[in-house]
Amino acid sequence: MNAFKAAATAISAKTLRPCISIAPKYNYTTAAVATKTPKINVMERITQQQIEKSNLDGRRELFDRKNPQGIRPGSVVLVETLNGPGETTSSTFMGVCIAIRRKGIDTNFTLRNIVMRVGVEQRYSLYSPLLKSIKVMQKPNEIKFRRAKLFYLRDQPGKAFQPLQALWKQEQLDKSKK
């Protein structure tokens, strides 16, 4: 067994020495090392390009976590959407933002309102081409919410939906004046 170990080390020593002696012949300059580009995930790169292409009206900044003027859970939001891809007619929905799911190009948000005494939730994809406009009607700091997901409002409808009626009437008056 010792003879095999000795033979193996002798063979490996002979084969490694030429490799070690060849390596110093190649001198690498610092410029070649400095020009290495960092590896970026291809899918992340594609997602960034899609977001840049569809962020024409500043939607990304509106839903950015670091933006103090952005939309937070608890904000009252008015969303205007096109009814179809080729149509010019639009519909509006106003509700309390109860959840925001930030997942790159798949970012979406959920609005909840009470329509004819029935709770209605709408989920909108942020970068959808059917989204015409997003308007913040009321900030969440005027109404105190301390959660990231406000799903408990499904069970307590009176807490946040009373101001919506007045805001909706005010928006309709402003729209009729224009």
Phi, psi and omega in degrees: 000319179295328179294322178294319179296317180296319179293320181294318179292325179293318180293316182292326179293320179292322182282333181278330183299317178297324180294321181290324182284336180282326186302318182291347179293332182267113179262124178263132178274161180289334179294322179293324180288323183288336183275004177294130178270140179291145181283128179241136178299131183297319181293323177294321179296316179295318179298317178298320179294320178294320179295317179298322181291323184264000180263061183280328185251018175081030180293322182298319180292329180294328181254013179287140180295327186276352181277115180291339179267004184282180181277133177237160172300129185108347177288145173268122189235139174250122182243131177247124182238151173282146183285336180201169182297324182256002185267156178256349179284151182224162176230153181242151176216129178242135179196176177273131177286114182258346180201144172232128178245107182264106180221056177065235181290340180267019179298133177217165180220152184244130176248145179228139176211167176251117180243118180054047177063022176235131178289130182234130176242139176234133175250128182243138173276128188297320185261020179291139177289346178278348178281116183274312180205154176231126183230129178274121181267324182210139180280155180285344181285344174285330174245127186280118173230137184237023181233159176275328177240124186257046181292342179291346177291344175296327181268341181238075187291335184286343187292316189240350190263354178292319179291345183295324182297314180294320179295321179295317179296319178296320178295320178294323176295317179295323180291323181288333178288333182285000000 
